[in-house]
Amino acid sequence: MKKLLVLLLLAMPFLAQAQKTSSGAYLQEIARHRAHEDSVFKFDEHSPLKAEAKATFKGLEYFPVNEAYRVKAKFVRNTQESVFIMPTTGTRNPEYVKYGELHFNLQGQPLQLSVYQNQELKKQPKYMTYLFIPFTDATTGQETYATGRYLDFSIPMNTDSVWLDFNKAYNPYCAYGDGYSCPIPPKENKLPVRVEAGVKNYDKEGNPAEDGLAKPIEILPEFPGGQQAMMDFMMKHFRVSKAVWKTRINGNEIISFLVEKDGAVSNVESVSTLHPDLFAEIVRVIGKMPKWKPGSQNGIPVPVKYTIPLKITTRK
């Protein structure tokens, strides 16, 4: 019988159970999606980041993955199309039609979003079925970009039941650089709830320390109850897929995440991973963590990047 031994370096070991969760595949999907987005920003020639920003770019900041923001929606086709100009942050005047509406429930409220079709873009074969969802919510201008965020969508085929995934919400390029002309979400797409999913705001300036060097944190973040409590939490919630059990693993899994000023955990990243399923499960477990006691500098709570090394060993 194989056992997967997982231990936190300098902490107590625990055994992961061989049980695949229903959300494992979805977490992997979002992890791949975010890795692709970060790769585009870091390496693609069409990245909105300037060369100096690319050089120090470590990845976009995201809300923790939360399946509550992946909702089933009913698509209602708009039968009275009329072309209109959607305002932008620049001088561009793109023509759109309101193609339909999505009706769904979020946080116990019945909500709806309009979906739009760009009249110029649809002439290109690869965008014939592409639809666009610009929106704002109660995080807009605070944790998320002041103009709003976007979702990509496709014309539903032979169904009116679709998935709407706010974990894939992204910022317009004007959030990252100057010279872009980005559509401004219509008022009808203003959601009255906080959508704590998808990409967060981006600091163009980077807010470096006054002397140009990062200053050491005076008080580091702490999991409620300390390190042992964190290990007990992970032991309780950790599950491992069959694919990981079948793989002979022996090495270090190093992950990092951000402990925000309010103690919330976000932006889970893999510094070094042994198996994508293993990392996806770690993302899921960390996403379930309660709020930490935040780190502080001069008595003021500050966001702190926290790194955990794990030694993983599969043995009979």
Contacts in CASP RR format, 6 or more apart in sequence:
PFRMAT RR
TARGET T0000
AUTHOR 0000-0000-0000
METHOD contacts of the structure
MODEL  1
MKKLLVLLLLAMPFLAQAQKTSSGAYLQEIARHRAHEDSVFKFDEHSPLK
AEAKATFKGLEYFPVNEAYRVKAKFVRNTQESVFIMPTTGTRNPEYVKYG
ELHFNLQGQPLQLSVYQNQELKKQPKYMTYLFIPFTDATTGQETYATGRY
LDFSIPMNTDSVWLDFNKAYNPYCAYGDGYSCPIPPKENKLPVRVEAGVK
NYDKEGNPAEDGLAKPIEILPEFPGGQQAMMDFMMKHFRVSKAVWKTRIN
GNEIISFLVEKDGAVSNVESVSTLHPDLFAEIVRVIGKMPKWKPGSQNGI
PVPVKYTIPLKITTRK
1 316 0 8 1.000
2 245 0 8 1.000
2 314 0 8 1.000
2 315 0 8 1.000
2 316 0 8 1.000
3 15 0 8 1.000
3 314 0 8 1.000
3 315 0 8 1.000
3 316 0 8 1.000
4 15 0 8 1.000
4 16 0 8 1.000
4 18 0 8 1.000
4 240 0 8 1.000
4 244 0 8 1.000
4 245 0 8 1.000
4 249 0 8 1.000
4 312 0 8 1.000
4 313 0 8 1.000
4 314 0 8 1.000
5 13 0 8 1.000
5 15 0 8 1.000
5 311 0 8 1.000
5 312 0 8 1.000
5 313 0 8 1.000
5 314 0 8 1.000
5 315 0 8 1.000
6 13 0 8 1.000
6 14 0 8 1.000
6 15 0 8 1.000
6 16 0 8 1.000
6 238 0 8 1.000
6 310 0 8 1.000
6 311 0 8 1.000
6 312 0 8 1.000
7 13 0 8 1.000
7 14 0 8 1.000
7 310 0 8 1.000
7 311 0 8 1.000
8 227 0 8 1.000
8 230 0 8 1.000
8 231 0 8 1.000
8 234 0 8 1.000
8 308 0 8 1.000
8 309 0 8 1.000
8 310 0 8 1.000
9 309 0 8 1.000
9 310 0 8 1.000
9 311 0 8 1.000
11 227 0 8 1.000
11 228 0 8 1.000
11 231 0 8 1.000
12 228 0 8 1.000
12 231 0 8 1.000
14 231 0 8 1.000
14 234 0 8 1.000
14 235 0 8 1.000
14 238 0 8 1.000
15 235 0 8 1.000
16 238 0 8 1.000
16 239 0 8 1.000
16 240 0 8 1.000
16 281 0 8 1.000
17 238 0 8 1.000
17 239 0 8 1.000
17 240 0 8 1.000
18 239 0 8 1.000
18 240 0 8 1.000
18 242 0 8 1.000
18 245 0 8 1.000
19 239 0 8 1.000
19 240 0 8 1.000
20 239 0 8 1.000
20 240 0 8 1.000
20 241 0 8 1.000
20 242 0 8 1.000
21 239 0 8 1.000
21 281 0 8 1.000
21 284 0 8 1.000
23 67 0 8 1.000
23 284 0 8 1.000
24 241 0 8 1.000
24 277 0 8 1.000
24 280 0 8 1.000
24 281 0 8 1.000
24 284 0 8 1.000
26 67 0 8 1.000
26 70 0 8 1.000
27 65 0 8 1.000
27 280 0 8 1.000
27 281 0 8 1.000
27 283 0 8 1.000
27 284 0 8 1.000
28 276 0 8 1.000
28 277 0 8 1.000
28 280 0 8 1.000
30 65 0 8 1.000
30 167 0 8 1.000
30 168 0 8 1.000
31 276 0 8 1.000
31 279 0 8 1.000
31 280 0 8 1.000
31 283 0 8 1.000
32 276 0 8 1.000
33 168 0 8 1.000
34 60 0 8 1.000
34 62 0 8 1.000
37 60 0 8 1.000
37 170 0 8 1.000
37 199 0 8 1.000
38 57 0 8 1.000
38 59 0 8 1.000
38 60 0 8 1.000
40 46 0 8 1.000
40 47 0 8 1.000
41 47 0 8 1.000
41 48 0 8 1.000
41 49 0 8 1.000
41 54 0 8 1.000
41 57 0 8 1.000
41 59 0 8 1.000
41 60 0 8 1.000
41 176 0 8 1.000
42 49 0 8 1.000
42 54 0 8 1.000
42 57 0 8 1.000
42 59 0 8 1.000
43 54 0 8 1.000
47 54 0 8 1.000
48 173 0 8 1.000
48 176 0 8 1.000
48 177 0 8 1.000
48 180 0 8 1.000
49 57 0 8 1.000
49 176 0 8 1.000
49 177 0 8 1.000
50 177 0 8 1.000
53 176 0 8 1.000
53 204 0 8 1.000
58 269 0 8 1.000
59 267 0 8 1.000
59 269 0 8 1.000
60 199 0 8 1.000
60 200 0 8 1.000
60 202 0 8 1.000
61 199 0 8 1.000
61 200 0 8 1.000
61 201 0 8 1.000
61 202 0 8 1.000
61 258 0 8 1.000
61 266 0 8 1.000
61 267 0 8 1.000
62 198 0 8 1.000
62 199 0 8 1.000
62 200 0 8 1.000
62 266 0 8 1.000
62 267 0 8 1.000
63 143 0 8 1.000
63 167 0 8 1.000
63 196 0 8 1.000
63 197 0 8 1.000
63 198 0 8 1.000
63 200 0 8 1.000
63 266 0 8 1.000
64 264 0 8 1.000
64 265 0 8 1.000
64 266 0 8 1.000
64 268 0 8 1.000
64 286 0 8 1.000
64 287 0 8 1.000
65 167 0 8 1.000
65 197 0 8 1.000
65 283 0 8 1.000
65 284 0 8 1.000
65 287 0 8 1.000
66 167 0 8 1.000
66 196 0 8 1.000
66 197 0 8 1.000
66 287 0 8 1.000
67 167 0 8 1.000
69 106 0 8 1.000
69 165 0 8 1.000
69 166 0 8 1.000
69 167 0 8 1.000
69 195 0 8 1.000
69 196 0 8 1.000
69 197 0 8 1.000
69 198 0 8 1.000
70 163 0 8 1.000
70 164 0 8 1.000
70 165 0 8 1.000
70 166 0 8 1.000
70 167 0 8 1.000
71 104 0 8 1.000
71 105 0 8 1.000
71 106 0 8 1.000
71 163 0 8 1.000
71 164 0 8 1.000
71 166 0 8 1.000
72 104 0 8 1.000
72 161 0 8 1.000
72 162 0 8 1.000
72 163 0 8 1.000
72 164 0 8 1.000
73 102 0 8 1.000
73 103 0 8 1.000
73 104 0 8 1.000
73 161 0 8 1.000
73 162 0 8 1.000
73 163 0 8 1.000
73 164 0 8 1.000
74 102 0 8 1.000
74 103 0 8 1.000
74 104 0 8 1.000
74 160 0 8 1.000
74 161 0 8 1.000
74 162 0 8 1.000
75 100 0 8 1.000
75 101 0 8 1.000
75 102 0 8 1.000
75 115 0 8 1.000
75 156 0 8 1.000
75 159 0 8 1.000
75 160 0 8 1.000
75 161 0 8 1.000
75 162 0 8 1.000
76 100 0 8 1.000
76 101 0 8 1.000
76 102 0 8 1.000
76 103 0 8 1.000
76 160 0 8 1.000
77 99 0 8 1.000
77 100 0 8 1.000
78 97 0 8 1.000
78 98 0 8 1.000
78 99 0 8 1.000
78 100 0 8 1.000
78 101 0 8 1.000
81 97 0 8 1.000
81 98 0 8 1.000
81 99 0 8 1.000
82 97 0 8 1.000
82 98 0 8 1.000
83 95 0 8 1.000
83 96 0 8 1.000
83 97 0 8 1.000
83 119 0 8 1.000
84 95 0 8 1.000
84 96 0 8 1.000
84 97 0 8 1.000
84 98 0 8 1.000
85 93 0 8 1.000
85 94 0 8 1.000
85 95 0 8 1.000
85 96 0 8 1.000
86 94 0 8 1.000
86 95 0 8 1.000
86 96 0 8 1.000
86 116 0 8 1.000
86 134 0 8 1.000
86 183 0 8 1.000
86 184 0 8 1.000
86 186 0 8 1.000
87 183 0 8 1.000
87 184 0 8 1.000
88 94 0 8 1.000
88 181 0 8 1.000
88 182 0 8 1.000
88 183 0 8 1.000
88 184 0 8 1.000
89 147 0 8 1.000
89 172 0 8 1.000
89 174 0 8 1.000
89 180 0 8 1.000
89 181 0 8 1.000
89 182 0 8 1.000
89 184 0 8 1.000
90 179 0 8 1.000
90 180 0 8 1.000
90 181 0 8 1.000
90 182 0 8 1.000
91 181 0 8 1.000
92 181 0 8 1.000
94 118 0 8 1.000
94 119 0 8 1.000
94 120 0 8 1.000
94 183 0 8 1.000
95 118 0 8 1.000
95 119 0 8 1.000
95 120 0 8 1.000
96 116 0 8 1.000
96 117 0 8 1.000
96 118 0 8 1.000
96 119 0 8 1.000
96 132 0 8 1.000
97 116 0 8 1.000
97 117 0 8 1.000
97 119 0 8 1.000
98 114 0 8 1.000
98 115 0 8 1.000
98 116 0 8 1.000
99 115 0 8 1.000
99 116 0 8 1.000
99 117 0 8 1.000
99 131 0 8 1.000
99 155 0 8 1.000
100 114 0 8 1.000
100 115 0 8 1.000
101 112 0 8 1.000
101 113 0 8 1.000
101 114 0 8 1.000
101 115 0 8 1.000
102 112 0 8 1.000
102 113 0 8 1.000
102 114 0 8 1.000
102 115 0 8 1.000
102 133 0 8 1.000
102 162 0 8 1.000
102 164 0 8 1.000
103 110 0 8 1.000
103 111 0 8 1.000
103 112 0 8 1.000
104 110 0 8 1.000
104 111 0 8 1.000
104 112 0 8 1.000
104 113 0 8 1.000
104 164 0 8 1.000
105 111 0 8 1.000
106 191 0 8 1.000
106 193 0 8 1.000
106 195 0 8 1.000
107 193 0 8 1.000
107 194 0 8 1.000
109 192 0 8 1.000
109 193 0 8 1.000
111 191 0 8 1.000
111 192 0 8 1.000
111 193 0 8 1.000
113 133 0 8 1.000
113 135 0 8 1.000
113 164 0 8 1.000
113 189 0 8 1.000
113 191 0 8 1.000
114 133 0 8 1.000
114 186 0 8 1.000
114 188 0 8 1.000
114 189 0 8 1.000
115 131 0 8 1.000
115 132 0 8 1.000
115 133 0 8 1.000
115 153 0 8 1.000
116 131 0 8 1.000
116 132 0 8 1.000
116 133 0 8 1.000
116 134 0 8 1.000
117 130 0 8 1.000
117 131 0 8 1.000
117 132 0 8 1.000
118 127 0 8 1.000
118 130 0 8 1.000
118 132 0 8 1.000
121 127 0 8 1.000
121 130 0 8 1.000
122 128 0 8 1.000
122 130 0 8 1.000
129 154 0 8 1.000
129 155 0 8 1.000
130 152 0 8 1.000
130 153 0 8 1.000
130 154 0 8 1.000
130 155 0 8 1.000
131 152 0 8 1.000
131 153 0 8 1.000
131 154 0 8 1.000
131 155 0 8 1.000
132 150 0 8 1.000
132 151 0 8 1.000
132 152 0 8 1.000
132 153 0 8 1.000
132 183 0 8 1.000
133 150 0 8 1.000
133 151 0 8 1.000
133 152 0 8 1.000
133 153 0 8 1.000
133 189 0 8 1.000
134 148 0 8 1.000
134 149 0 8 1.000
134 150 0 8 1.000
134 183 0 8 1.000
134 184 0 8 1.000
134 185 0 8 1.000
134 186 0 8 1.000
134 189 0 8 1.000
135 148 0 8 1.000
135 149 0 8 1.000
135 150 0 8 1.000
135 151 0 8 1.000
135 169 0 8 1.000
135 185 0 8 1.000
135 189 0 8 1.000
135 190 0 8 1.000
135 191 0 8 1.000
135 195 0 8 1.000
136 148 0 8 1.000
136 149 0 8 1.000
136 185 0 8 1.000
136 189 0 8 1.000
136 190 0 8 1.000
136 191 0 8 1.000
137 144 0 8 1.000
137 190 0 8 1.000
137 191 0 8 1.000
137 192 0 8 1.000
137 193 0 8 1.000
137 194 0 8 1.000
137 195 0 8 1.000
138 191 0 8 1.000
138 192 0 8 1.000
138 193 0 8 1.000
138 194 0 8 1.000
138 195 0 8 1.000
139 194 0 8 1.000
139 195 0 8 1.000
139 196 0 8 1.000
140 146 0 8 1.000
140 147 0 8 1.000
140 148 0 8 1.000
140 149 0 8 1.000
141 148 0 8 1.000
141 201 0 8 1.000
143 196 0 8 1.000
143 200 0 8 1.000
143 201 0 8 1.000
144 171 0 8 1.000
144 195 0 8 1.000
144 199 0 8 1.000
144 200 0 8 1.000
144 201 0 8 1.000
145 171 0 8 1.000
145 172 0 8 1.000
145 175 0 8 1.000
145 201 0 8 1.000
145 202 0 8 1.000
146 201 0 8 1.000
147 172 0 8 1.000
147 174 0 8 1.000
147 175 0 8 1.000
147 182 0 8 1.000
147 184 0 8 1.000
147 185 0 8 1.000
148 171 0 8 1.000
148 172 0 8 1.000
148 184 0 8 1.000
148 185 0 8 1.000
149 169 0 8 1.000
149 170 0 8 1.000
149 171 0 8 1.000
149 172 0 8 1.000
149 198 0 8 1.000
149 199 0 8 1.000
150 169 0 8 1.000
150 170 0 8 1.000
150 171 0 8 1.000
150 172 0 8 1.000
150 183 0 8 1.000
151 164 0 8 1.000
151 165 0 8 1.000
151 166 0 8 1.000
151 168 0 8 1.000
151 169 0 8 1.000
151 170 0 8 1.000
152 168 0 8 1.000
153 164 0 8 1.000
156 162 0 8 1.000
166 195 0 8 1.000
166 197 0 8 1.000
166 198 0 8 1.000
167 197 0 8 1.000
167 198 0 8 1.000
168 198 0 8 1.000
169 195 0 8 1.000
169 197 0 8 1.000
169 198 0 8 1.000
169 199 0 8 1.000
170 198 0 8 1.000
170 199 0 8 1.000
171 199 0 8 1.000
171 201 0 8 1.000
171 202 0 8 1.000
172 180 0 8 1.000
172 182 0 8 1.000
172 183 0 8 1.000
173 180 0 8 1.000
173 182 0 8 1.000
174 180 0 8 1.000
174 181 0 8 1.000
174 182 0 8 1.000
175 182 0 8 1.000
175 201 0 8 1.000
175 202 0 8 1.000
176 202 0 8 1.000
176 204 0 8 1.000
177 204 0 8 1.000
200 266 0 8 1.000
209 215 0 8 1.000
215 297 0 8 1.000
217 295 0 8 1.000
217 296 0 8 1.000
217 297 0 8 1.000
217 302 0 8 1.000
217 304 0 8 1.000
218 296 0 8 1.000
218 297 0 8 1.000
218 298 0 8 1.000
218 299 0 8 1.000
219 295 0 8 1.000
219 296 0 8 1.000
219 297 0 8 1.000
219 299 0 8 1.000
220 295 0 8 1.000
220 304 0 8 1.000
220 306 0 8 1.000
221 259 0 8 1.000
221 263 0 8 1.000
221 292 0 8 1.000
221 293 0 8 1.000
221 294 0 8 1.000
221 295 0 8 1.000
221 304 0 8 1.000
221 306 0 8 1.000
222 292 0 8 1.000
222 293 0 8 1.000
222 295 0 8 1.000
223 229 0 8 1.000
223 230 0 8 1.000
223 233 0 8 1.000
223 289 0 8 1.000
223 292 0 8 1.000
223 293 0 8 1.000
224 290 0 8 1.000
224 291 0 8 1.000
224 292 0 8 1.000
224 293 0 8 1.000
230 289 0 8 1.000
233 285 0 8 1.000
233 289 0 8 1.000
234 285 0 8 1.000
237 284 0 8 1.000
237 285 0 8 1.000
237 288 0 8 1.000
238 281 0 8 1.000
238 285 0 8 1.000
239 281 0 8 1.000
240 277 0 8 1.000
240 278 0 8 1.000
240 281 0 8 1.000
241 277 0 8 1.000
241 281 0 8 1.000
243 275 0 8 1.000
243 277 0 8 1.000
244 275 0 8 1.000
244 277 0 8 1.000
244 278 0 8 1.000
244 281 0 8 1.000
244 314 0 8 1.000
245 314 0 8 1.000
247 275 0 8 1.000
247 314 0 8 1.000
248 314 0 8 1.000
249 274 0 8 1.000
249 275 0 8 1.000
249 278 0 8 1.000
249 312 0 8 1.000
249 313 0 8 1.000
249 314 0 8 1.000
250 312 0 8 1.000
250 313 0 8 1.000
250 314 0 8 1.000
251 274 0 8 1.000
251 311 0 8 1.000
251 312 0 8 1.000
251 313 0 8 1.000
252 272 0 8 1.000
252 274 0 8 1.000
252 309 0 8 1.000
252 310 0 8 1.000
252 311 0 8 1.000
252 312 0 8 1.000
253 270 0 8 1.000
253 272 0 8 1.000
253 273 0 8 1.000
253 274 0 8 1.000
253 278 0 8 1.000
253 279 0 8 1.000
253 282 0 8 1.000
253 309 0 8 1.000
253 310 0 8 1.000
253 311 0 8 1.000
253 312 0 8 1.000
254 270 0 8 1.000
254 271 0 8 1.000
254 272 0 8 1.000
254 273 0 8 1.000
254 307 0 8 1.000
254 308 0 8 1.000
254 309 0 8 1.000
254 310 0 8 1.000
255 268 0 8 1.000
255 269 0 8 1.000
255 270 0 8 1.000
255 271 0 8 1.000
255 273 0 8 1.000
255 279 0 8 1.000
255 282 0 8 1.000
255 286 0 8 1.000
255 307 0 8 1.000
255 308 0 8 1.000
255 310 0 8 1.000
256 268 0 8 1.000
256 269 0 8 1.000
256 271 0 8 1.000
256 305 0 8 1.000
256 306 0 8 1.000
256 307 0 8 1.000
256 308 0 8 1.000
257 265 0 8 1.000
257 266 0 8 1.000
257 267 0 8 1.000
257 268 0 8 1.000
257 269 0 8 1.000
257 286 0 8 1.000
257 305 0 8 1.000
257 306 0 8 1.000
258 265 0 8 1.000
258 266 0 8 1.000
258 267 0 8 1.000
258 303 0 8 1.000
258 304 0 8 1.000
258 305 0 8 1.000
258 306 0 8 1.000
259 265 0 8 1.000
259 292 0 8 1.000
259 294 0 8 1.000
259 295 0 8 1.000
259 303 0 8 1.000
259 304 0 8 1.000
259 305 0 8 1.000
259 306 0 8 1.000
260 266 0 8 1.000
260 294 0 8 1.000
260 303 0 8 1.000
261 294 0 8 1.000
261 301 0 8 1.000
261 302 0 8 1.000
261 303 0 8 1.000
262 291 0 8 1.000
262 294 0 8 1.000
262 301 0 8 1.000
263 291 0 8 1.000
263 292 0 8 1.000
263 293 0 8 1.000
263 294 0 8 1.000
263 301 0 8 1.000
264 291 0 8 1.000
265 286 0 8 1.000
265 287 0 8 1.000
265 289 0 8 1.000
265 291 0 8 1.000
265 292 0 8 1.000
268 282 0 8 1.000
268 283 0 8 1.000
268 286 0 8 1.000
268 287 0 8 1.000
270 279 0 8 1.000
271 307 0 8 1.000
273 279 0 8 1.000
274 312 0 8 1.000
278 312 0 8 1.000
282 310 0 8 1.000
294 301 0 8 1.000
294 302 0 8 1.000
294 303 0 8 1.000
294 304 0 8 1.000
295 301 0 8 1.000
295 302 0 8 1.000
295 304 0 8 1.000
296 302 0 8 1.000
END
